[in-house]
Amino acid sequence: MHIIVATTASNLNDKKKEEIREELKQAMSSGVAVLSSGIEVRVLDVDSRDTLEVKALVGK
């Protein structure tokens, strides 16, 4: 299973977050994503990992 993780240092409103989610969903089928600069995307292949590191994101 692959998990897509998108991160940014910018504060995003709910509308922008949803736009990014939709773009990444489309990218899963097309293989292409067009995102704003400053957004880092990683794909985690959890099937091949021996251990899973868990991090909790806590809001301010």
N, CA, C and O atoms as CSV, one atom per row, in Angstrom:
chain,resi,resn,atom,element,x,y,z
A,1,MET,N,N,0.844,-1.163,0.000
A,1,MET,CA,C,0.000,0.000,0.000
A,1,MET,C,C,0.893,1.230,0.000
A,1,MET,O,O,1.920,1.271,0.678
A,2,HIS,N,N,0.490,2.221,-0.762
A,2,HIS,CA,C,1.226,3.480,-0.830
A,2,HIS,C,C,0.431,4.571,-0.124
A,2,HIS,O,O,-0.787,4.672,-0.270
A,3,ILE,N,N,1.141,5.374,0.636
A,3,ILE,CA,C,0.538,6.527,1.297
A,3,ILE,C,C,1.246,7.766,0.785
A,3,ILE,O,O,2.474,7.842,0.813
A,4,ILE,N,N,0.474,8.740,0.316
A,4,ILE,CA,C,1.037,9.994,-0.165
A,4,ILE,C,C,0.988,10.999,0.977
A,4,ILE,O,O,-0.064,11.221,1.577
A,5,VAL,N,N,2.131,11.602,1.271
A,5,VAL,CA,C,2.242,12.596,2.342
A,5,VAL,C,C,2.661,13.912,1.714
A,5,VAL,O,O,3.730,14.003,1.111
A,6,ALA,N,N,1.829,14.927,1.851
A,6,ALA,CA,C,2.149,16.263,1.343
A,6,ALA,C,C,2.339,17.182,2.538
A,6,ALA,O,O,1.496,17.226,3.434
A,7,THR,N,N,3.448,17.916,2.551
A,7,THR,CA,C,3.733,18.826,3.654
A,7,THR,C,C,4.120,20.192,3.112
A,7,THR,O,O,4.615,20.311,1.991
A,8,THR,N,N,3.890,21.215,3.913
A,8,THR,CA,C,4.283,22.576,3.574
A,8,THR,C,C,4.471,23.371,4.859
A,8,THR,O,O,3.880,23.052,5.891
A,9,ALA,N,N,5.284,24.391,4.786
A,9,ALA,CA,C,5.484,25.271,5.941
A,9,ALA,C,C,4.434,26.380,5.961
A,9,ALA,O,O,4.330,27.121,6.939
A,10,SER,N,N,3.659,26.493,4.888
A,10,SER,CA,C,2.634,27.536,4.782
A,10,SER,C,C,1.371,27.145,5.536
A,10,SER,O,O,1.064,25.963,5.692
A,11,ASN,N,N,0.651,28.148,5.996
A,11,ASN,CA,C,-0.660,27.917,6.603
A,11,ASN,C,C,-1.681,27.839,5.480
A,11,ASN,O,O,-1.796,28.765,4.677
A,12,LEU,N,N,-2.417,26.746,5.418
A,12,LEU,CA,C,-3.395,26.551,4.363
A,12,LEU,C,C,-4.805,26.570,4.939
A,12,LEU,O,O,-5.061,26.025,6.012
A,13,ASN,N,N,-5.717,27.209,4.202
A,13,ASN,CA,C,-7.114,27.164,4.634
A,13,ASN,C,C,-7.721,25.841,4.174
A,13,ASN,O,O,-7.113,25.105,3.397
A,14,ASP,N,N,-8.913,25.552,4.657
A,14,ASP,CA,C,-9.553,24.268,4.352
A,14,ASP,C,C,-9.781,24.073,2.858
A,14,ASP,O,O,-9.647,22.959,2.353
A,15,LYS,N,N,-10.125,25.146,2.145
A,15,LYS,CA,C,-10.370,25.055,0.698
A,15,LYS,C,C,-9.093,24.633,-0.036
A,15,LYS,O,O,-9.135,23.766,-0.909
A,16,LYS,N,N,-7.970,25.243,0.317
A,16,LYS,CA,C,-6.705,24.918,-0.339
A,16,LYS,C,C,-6.289,23.476,-0.027
A,16,LYS,O,O,-5.798,22.771,-0.908
A,17,LYS,N,N,-6.482,23.036,1.217
A,17,LYS,CA,C,-6.162,21.659,1.593
A,17,LYS,C,C,-6.963,20.677,0.751
A,17,LYS,O,O,-6.425,19.670,0.289
A,18,GLU,N,N,-8.240,20.961,0.549
A,18,GLU,CA,C,-9.093,20.081,-0.242
A,18,GLU,C,C,-8.659,20.075,-1.708
A,18,GLU,O,O,-8.706,19.033,-2.361
A,19,GLU,N,N,-8.237,21.230,-2.231
A,19,GLU,CA,C,-7.737,21.302,-3.612
A,19,GLU,C,C,-6.501,20.415,-3.783
A,19,GLU,O,O,-6.361,19.728,-4.794
A,20,ILE,N,N,-5.613,20.434,-2.798
A,20,ILE,CA,C,-4.404,19.611,-2.853
A,20,ILE,C,C,-4.771,18.134,-2.781
A,20,ILE,O,O,-4.213,17.319,-3.516
A,21,ARG,N,N,-5.704,17.785,-1.901
A,21,ARG,CA,C,-6.157,16.384,-1.807
A,21,ARG,C,C,-6.722,15.901,-3.143
A,21,ARG,O,O,-6.410,14.796,-3.586
A,22,GLU,N,N,-7.545,16.721,-3.778
A,22,GLU,CA,C,-8.144,16.343,-5.063
A,22,GLU,C,C,-7.071,16.184,-6.136
A,22,GLU,O,O,-7.135,15.255,-6.942
A,23,GLU,N,N,-6.091,17.078,-6.154
A,23,GLU,CA,C,-5.000,16.984,-7.134
A,23,GLU,C,C,-4.215,15.688,-6.936
A,23,GLU,O,O,-3.841,15.028,-7.906
A,24,LEU,N,N,-3.967,15.329,-5.681
A,24,LEU,CA,C,-3.222,14.100,-5.406
A,24,LEU,C,C,-4.044,12.857,-5.747
A,24,LEU,O,O,-3.486,11.857,-6.199
A,25,LYS,N,N,-5.360,12.905,-5.537
A,25,LYS,CA,C,-6.215,11.781,-5.927
A,25,LYS,C,C,-6.162,11.571,-7.435
A,25,LYS,O,O,-6.067,10.437,-7.902
A,26,GLN,N,N,-6.223,12.659,-8.196
A,26,GLN,CA,C,-6.131,12.568,-9.652
A,26,GLN,C,C,-4.756,12.065,-10.076
A,26,GLN,O,O,-4.639,11.316,-11.046
A,27,ALA,N,N,-3.721,12.472,-9.355
A,27,ALA,CA,C,-2.359,12.060,-9.677
A,27,ALA,C,C,-2.165,10.567,-9.489
A,27,ALA,O,O,-1.325,9.961,-10.155
A,28,MET,N,N,-2.927,9.970,-8.595
A,28,MET,CA,C,-2.797,8.533,-8.365
A,28,MET,C,C,-3.182,7.747,-9.614
A,28,MET,O,O,-2.635,6.671,-9.856
A,29,SER,N,N,-4.111,8.266,-10.408
A,29,SER,CA,C,-4.497,7.552,-11.626
A,29,SER,C,C,-3.704,8.022,-12.837
A,29,SER,O,O,-3.392,7.220,-13.717
A,30,SER,N,N,-3.371,9.313,-12.898
A,30,SER,CA,C,-2.665,9.834,-14.070
A,30,SER,C,C,-1.149,9.745,-13.952
A,30,SER,O,O,-0.446,9.668,-14.960
A,31,GLY,N,N,-0.643,9.755,-12.712
A,31,GLY,CA,C,0.797,9.732,-12.498
A,31,GLY,C,C,1.437,11.107,-12.528
A,31,GLY,O,O,2.659,11.227,-12.440
A,32,VAL,N,N,0.603,12.167,-12.655
A,32,VAL,CA,C,1.125,13.529,-12.741
A,32,VAL,C,C,0.376,14.423,-11.758
A,32,VAL,O,O,-0.854,14.415,-11.718
A,33,ALA,N,N,1.122,15.196,-10.966
A,33,ALA,CA,C,0.512,16.165,-10.053
A,33,ALA,C,C,1.164,17.520,-10.280
A,33,ALA,O,O,2.386,17.620,-10.384
A,34,VAL,N,N,0.347,18.555,-10.354
A,34,VAL,CA,C,0.854,19.915,-10.483
A,34,VAL,C,C,0.492,20.643,-9.195
A,34,VAL,O,O,-0.676,20.923,-8.928
A,35,LEU,N,N,1.520,20.945,-8.401
A,35,LEU,CA,C,1.307,21.559,-7.093
A,35,LEU,C,C,2.078,22.867,-6.996
A,35,LEU,O,O,3.034,23.087,-7.741
A,36,SER,N,N,1.668,23.721,-6.091
A,36,SER,CA,C,2.357,24.986,-5.857
A,36,SER,C,C,3.753,24.735,-5.310
A,36,SER,O,O,4.020,23.702,-4.696
A,37,SER,N,N,4.636,25.694,-5.543
A,37,SER,CA,C,5.976,25.557,-4.959
A,37,SER,C,C,5.859,25.621,-3.449
A,37,SER,O,O,4.950,26.258,-2.916
A,38,GLY,N,N,6.766,24.970,-2.770
A,38,GLY,CA,C,6.743,24.942,-1.317
A,38,GLY,C,C,6.018,23.735,-0.741
A,38,GLY,O,O,5.980,23.551,0.475
A,39,ILE,N,N,5.441,22.910,-1.617
A,39,ILE,CA,C,4.776,21.698,-1.157
A,39,ILE,C,C,5.678,20.514,-1.454
A,39,ILE,O,O,6.066,20.279,-2.598
A,40,GLU,N,N,6.001,19.781,-0.416
A,40,GLU,CA,C,6.848,18.592,-0.552
A,40,GLU,C,C,5.954,17.360,-0.504
A,40,GLU,O,O,5.095,17.237,0.369
A,41,VAL,N,N,6.165,16.448,-1.452
A,41,VAL,CA,C,5.355,15.237,-1.520
A,41,VAL,C,C,6.268,14.025,-1.415
A,41,VAL,O,O,7.285,13.927,-2.102
A,42,ARG,N,N,5.879,13.095,-0.531
A,42,ARG,CA,C,6.601,11.834,-0.394
A,42,ARG,C,C,5.605,10.695,-0.532
A,42,ARG,O,O,4.449,10.822,-0.128
A,43,VAL,N,N,6.046,9.596,-1.096
A,43,VAL,CA,C,5.213,8.406,-1.202
A,43,VAL,C,C,5.830,7.337,-0.313
A,43,VAL,O,O,6.984,6.952,-0.499
A,44,LEU,N,N,5.055,6.863,0.650
A,44,LEU,CA,C,5.523,5.828,1.563
A,44,LEU,C,C,4.957,4.487,1.117
A,44,LEU,O,O,3.752,4.350,0.907
A,45,ASP,N,N,5.827,3.512,0.977
A,45,ASP,CA,C,5.396,2.155,0.651
A,45,ASP,C,C,5.392,1.378,1.956
A,45,ASP,O,O,6.423,0.850,2.371
A,46,VAL,N,N,4.245,1.306,2.600
A,46,VAL,CA,C,4.175,0.704,3.933
A,46,VAL,C,C,4.269,-0.814,3.897
A,46,VAL,O,O,4.545,-1.426,4.929
A,47,ASP,N,N,4.051,-1.441,2.752
A,47,ASP,CA,C,4.164,-2.896,2.669
A,47,ASP,C,C,5.608,-3.360,2.796
A,47,ASP,O,O,5.866,-4.474,3.253
A,48,SER,N,N,6.553,-2.509,2.392
A,48,SER,CA,C,7.949,-2.928,2.400
A,48,SER,C,C,8.702,-2.483,3.654
A,48,SER,O,O,9.891,-2.771,3.785
A,49,ARG,N,N,8.043,-1.796,4.565
A,49,ARG,CA,C,8.717,-1.315,5.776
A,49,ARG,C,C,8.613,-2.349,6.874
A,49,ARG,O,O,7.556,-2.943,7.089
A,50,ASP,N,N,9.709,-2.557,7.561
A,50,ASP,CA,C,9.717,-3.484,8.697
A,50,ASP,C,C,9.061,-2.865,9.921
A,50,ASP,O,O,8.345,-3.536,10.664
A,51,THR,N,N,9.314,-1.579,10.120
A,51,THR,CA,C,8.715,-0.879,11.252
A,51,THR,C,C,8.034,0.365,10.724
A,51,THR,O,O,8.383,0.863,9.654
A,52,LEU,N,N,7.089,0.854,11.450
A,52,LEU,CA,C,6.364,2.047,11.055
A,52,LEU,C,C,6.556,3.112,12.118
A,52,LEU,O,O,6.189,2.919,13.276
A,53,GLU,N,N,7.125,4.220,11.726
A,53,GLU,CA,C,7.323,5.326,12.636
A,53,GLU,C,C,6.044,6.146,12.684
A,53,GLU,O,O,5.517,6.522,11.637
A,54,VAL,N,N,5.543,6.427,13.857
A,54,VAL,CA,C,4.303,7.158,14.005
A,54,VAL,C,C,4.618,8.514,14.619
A,54,VAL,O,O,5.282,8.607,15.652
A,55,LYS,N,N,4.127,9.569,13.961
A,55,LYS,CA,C,4.300,10.912,14.479
A,55,LYS,C,C,2.932,11.541,14.605
A,55,LYS,O,O,2.098,11.399,13.712
A,56,ALA,N,N,2.695,12.224,15.684
A,56,ALA,CA,C,1.427,12.910,15.888
A,56,ALA,C,C,1.632,14.385,15.594
A,56,ALA,O,O,2.589,14.993,16.075
A,57,LEU,N,N,0.737,14.958,14.807
A,57,LEU,CA,C,0.780,16.379,14.527
A,57,LEU,C,C,-0.231,17.046,15.439
A,57,LEU,O,O,-1.417,16.719,15.413
A,58,VAL,N,N,0.247,17.983,16.245
A,58,VAL,CA,C,-0.604,18.640,17.215
A,58,VAL,C,C,-0.767,20.082,16.790
A,58,VAL,O,O,0.222,20.777,16.554
A,59,GLY,N,N,-2.015,20.546,16.688
A,59,GLY,CA,C,-2.287,21.932,16.320
A,59,GLY,C,C,-1.863,22.882,17.421
A,59,GLY,O,O,-1.743,22.509,18.588
A,60,LYS,N,N,-1.642,24.107,17.018
A,60,LYS,CA,C,-1.204,25.140,17.974
A,60,LYS,C,C,-2.350,25.634,18.799
A,60,LYS,O,O,-2.168,26.502,19.652
